[in-house]
């Protein structure tokens, strides 16, 4: 029975080493997964994501197996302690059997000695008879021989009784030992089956992770990798707007002169007849009144009459000119933004490779 306790302790030690291996695999796979997570740029990024996912799943599976084996170790260690206590109790209960074993061992040795003594005395008696020894010596030797025979016979009877007791108790003890050993083997086999189930479950789960990873690798074709990259980096589907060249005013003076040149209109001189019947130019006082009367307040246009040259200058409202300038600048900005929204795939690759 002592080998049962040894076997249970050795099984616990074996499982402890197996759990350590699984924990080490978990640490190594976690390190690999962390390394794969550092590469998230470029068209190969989805492949790195698949590698990281597979490594993380495998790490979790190895950690789960280590935990299950650890739980099994606790059960085996607990059983080893219980088995040791049980063996101790059985040993105390079978103490009488141990005494019988010791008794039969002792009586067997004594019986062999008594038998040898009896044979020796018998040979001495026969020798004396052949040598025609005296009657006294023959009687003395014969008494010793009979005593040896009686001792031998007594020991044989005693041995028979001890043997019967030994046989009964040993039969009972062997049956008990067999029951204990069968129970021990059943428990050990249950532990072994549990360990085999853990291995099989882990193997199936690891195989499923490998199958999923293989399918992901097959699905990630070159076209899909490029498509995913473009979908993650594109800036829109609109084409850049068309921009036409326009003359840009660089200073306020140019803007003012350009405005005056477009809005000025030449008006012919107004002639009037005087009191003497001659034709001439109207007076300054009259033109001043007309100048004041032709102004329109609040309008977008105003008429200025030059008394000396008779020229009417039409000026556009500067506010309207500034509004047009703002409209041109706004259209230019919108066209620039539209051109920036669309970037070609070649430019994306070039920017990512730098």
Buried (B, 14 or more C-beta within 10 A) or exposed (E): BEEBBEBBBEBBEBBBEBBEEBBEBBEBBBEBBEEBBEBEEBBEBBBBBBBBBBBBBBBBBBBBBBBBBBBBBEBBBEBBEEBBEBBEEBEEEBEEBEEBBEBBEEBBEBBEEBBEBBEEBBEBBEEBEEEEBEEEEBEBBBEBBEEBBEBBEEBEEBBEEBBEBBEEBBEEBEEBBEEBEEEBEEBBEEBEEBBEEBBEBBEEBBEEBEEBBEEBEEEBEEEEBEEBBEEEBBEEEEEEBEEEEEEEBEEEEEBBEEBEEEBEEEBEEEEEEEEEEEEEBBEEEEBEEBBEEEEEEEEEEBBEBEBEEBBBBBBBBEEEBEEEEEEEEEBBEEBEEBBEBBBEEEEBBEEEEE
